[in-house]
Amino acid sequence: MFPLRCCLSLMMAMIGFRIADGAEPPLQLKWDKNYLTVSAEHLPGKEMTIHYLEAYCRAGSTDADWVKHTVVGHRSELVEASPDGTLLRLRDVVDDGLVVEHEIRSTQDEVRFEITAHNPTQQRSEAHWAQPCIRLAKFTGTDQESYLAKSFVFLDGQLTRLPTRDWATRARYTPGQVWCPAGVDRNDVNPRPLSPLIPSNGLIGCFSADGSRVFGTAFDPYQELFQGVIVCLHSDFRLGGLEPGETKKIKGRIYIVADVPELLKRYRADFPNQVQP
């Protein structure tokens, strides 16, 4: 017979194994040709594609031609990808010389972005803001028309489903909707309809097809929140045009959690300097 202590140790080891075996594994990260794919069996829709990055953008963009004026070209390369699929390092070189390093890490319900932008040139960078375009058709189980009802921003301190009141419909390009935070020049955002409403915080999100998960994303500093035209949502981050020799840090998160209270709890912990609902 085993001594009692050995039996207890064996039982605890078996219990621990079952708990670990039943835990959801980390989200898997893969990047190729400017697209970041987040995947897992427990992720609604199984995978989420992000155009990362869709574009670096100039100021004066609200009523300007997207191709001829706004987009600043860039080249991206994969620097590192961990064997376990939970870490990526990317490097972007913008056409004006700006260098942007991206460290992307995943847990079972988050993707974390730590971004360092540095201007090694003798001229001020034209890159004023940038767009991670998060595609959500699989997550929401919807198309371009129906995903609005599953999406939300925070207005007057409350989660507000789209389309919101005072929905803007006129702009250089339609449809879509832009929410610009206080302190950001309204002349420097996406040339889609600009809402007159100021968001209460930097979160934009949606609900999964079966209602089991809530998606949210936020970046700091952020230029705008944006509901786009390919079943996508954006929190577009702000660069502000770096001076020669200047370095800036940007932080971002994607959350895929059980409910809105958990989403807000994570957001408040990660972004204490942004306005809270």
N, C-alpha and C positions, 0 to 999 in steps of 0.2 A: 504494500500500500504506500501511496505517496504521502509524505508528511502534509499536514493541514496547510502549512505556509506555502508549500509548492502547489497544492491544489488551488489555493486562492490566487496565487500569482498567475497560474495558467488560465484561470477563469477571467481575470482582469485583462490578460493579454488578448484573449479571444474576443472580449467585449470591445476592447480598443480597436482590434482589427476590423470588427464589423462596423464600428462607427466610422473609421477611416474609409472602409470600403464603400460605405453608403454616401459619403460626402460628395458634393458636386466637384468635378475637377476644374482647374482654371480654364478660362476662355483661351482659345488658341488664336495666335496672331500670325498672319502671313502678309507680306507686302510684295507686290510685283507690278511694275509698269504704272506707278502712281496710284495703285489701288490697295488699300488695307482691308483685309478680310478678317473678321472676328467670327469664330465658329465654336460650337459646342452642342452636344446632344440636348442639354437642358436649356439652350437658348431658343426662345420661340422663333420658328422659321429656320432653325439650325445654323444660319449664317447671316451676317450683316456686312454689307460692302460699303466702304467709305472711300470716296475720291479724295485721297490724302497725298498732296493737297491739290484741290481743284485749281486754285489761282492765288497768286500774290497780286494785290490791287493798289492802284494809285489813289490819291485824294482827288476830290472834285468829281466823284464817280456817280453821284445820284442822278444826274441828267446828262450823261456822257455815253458815247459809243463804247460798248463793252470791249470789243476787239481792238479798235483803233486807239482808244485812250486808256481804258482802265487796267487791262491785264499787263503785268510785267512778267516776261517769260522767266522760266527757271528750269534747272536740271536737277534731278533727284537721283540719289544712289543709296543702296542698302549697304550699310557699314557692318552691321552685325545682326545675326538672328540666333537666339539661343536654341539648343537642341530640344528643349522642352516646350517650345512655342509660346513662352510667356514674356519674352523680351525682344524688342527690335530697336536698333539704332539706325537712323537715317540722316543723310546730309543733303540739304538743298543749297544750290548756288544760284542766286537770283542774277538776272542779266546785268544788273547794275553793280554787282560785286558783293552784295550782302550774302553772308553765310549763315545758314540756319541749321542747327543740330537738334534732332528730335530723339528723345528717349521715350519709348512706349512700353509699358508693362501691363500685365493683366493679372487679375485674381479671378475667383469664380464668378464675380458679379460686377467687376469694374474694369475699365481700361483707363490707365493713367498716362497723361502726356506731360513731359517736362521738356520745354523748348527753350533753347538759347540762341538768340539772334545776335550776330556781331558784324559790324561794318568795318572791314580792314582797309577800306579805300580812303581817298582824300576828298570824296564828295558825299554829300548827304544822300542817303538811300531814298528812292522813290516809293519803296514798298511801304504802304500805309496800313494795310490790313490784309488778312488772308482767310481763305475759305476751306475748312474741312466739310465736305458734302456727305452727309450720312444718309444712306439709302435704307428705307424702312418698309418697303412693300412686303417683304417676307415676314418681318416682325409683326406688322399690323394686320396682315392678311387682306390688304385693301389695294385699291388703285388710286390714281391721281385725284379722282373726285371724292371717293369715300374716306380717304385717310384723314381729311380735315377734322371730321367728327371725333376721331380718336386722339387728336393732337391738342396740346395746351401750352399756354404761357401763364405767367402770374401777373394779374392786374389788380390794383387796389388791394394788394395783399392776399388775393384769392386765386386759386387755380381756376383758369377760365378756358373753356373749350373753344376751339376754332370752328367756324369763323367768329371772331369777337364782334362786339358792337363797333360801330363806326368803321366798318371794313373798307379799306381804301381800294379803289379800282382803277385809278388813272396813274400812268407813269410812262416812261420811255418804252419799257417792256412790260407786258402783262402775260399771265396772272402772277400770283405770288403775294407775299406780304412781308414787310420789314418792320421790326420794332427797334427803335433807336434809343439807347439809354440816355439819361441826362448827362450832359457834359461832353457828348460826342456831336460834332458838327453834322447837321442834317444834309450838308452838301457832299459828305464823304461816305455814303453807304451804297448798298446795292441798288441798281436802277430799276427796281420793281416797286410796286405801290407801297408807299411809306405810311404806316399807321400814324394817326395823330396821338395815339396812346403811348405812354411811357411805361415800360415793364417795371414791375416791382423788384425783380431780381434778374440774375443772369441765366436762369434755367429755362430751357424749352424741352418739351418731351411728348410722349405718347404712350398709349396703352397697347399691350399685345393683343393679338386676335382673340385669344381665349380669356383675356382679362387676368391672367395669372402673374403677369410681370408689368412693371412700369419702367419705361426707358426715359432717361434724362441726360442732358449734356450741358456743360458749362465750361467756359474758358475765362481766364483773367489775365490781363484786361481784355474786355470784349468790345468789339465795334458795333455789333448788331446781333439781333436774333432774326432768323429768316425762315419762312415757310416757302419752299421752292416748287419747282415745276416737274420734278421726277420722283415724287413720293419721298421727299427728303426734308430734313430739318437741319438747321445750322445754328451754332453759336460761333460766329466768325471772330477770330481774335485780332487784337489791335497791336500794330507795330509802331505806328506814329512817325515813321521816317527817321531812321537812326542817323545821327551825326557821325562824322569821321571818327573812328576809334571807339564808338559807343557800343555797349553790350546791354541787351535787355533779356529778361526772363519772362516766360509765359507759362502758365499752368492750365491744364485741361483735364476734364473727367468725362467719361461715359459711365453712367450707372444703369444697371439692369437689376432691379430690386422688386420686392414683393408688393410694396404699397407706397402711397404718397408720403405718409409720415416718415417712413424709412428713407425715402428719397430726400426729403427736406433735412432730416437729421444728418445725412452724409454731406449734403451740400453746405450746410451751416458750418460743419467741422472743417471742410476743405477750403471754403471761401469766406472766411469771417469778415473780410473787408468789403464784400459786396452787399448791396442793400437787401435786407431780409423781408420776407412776407410777414 
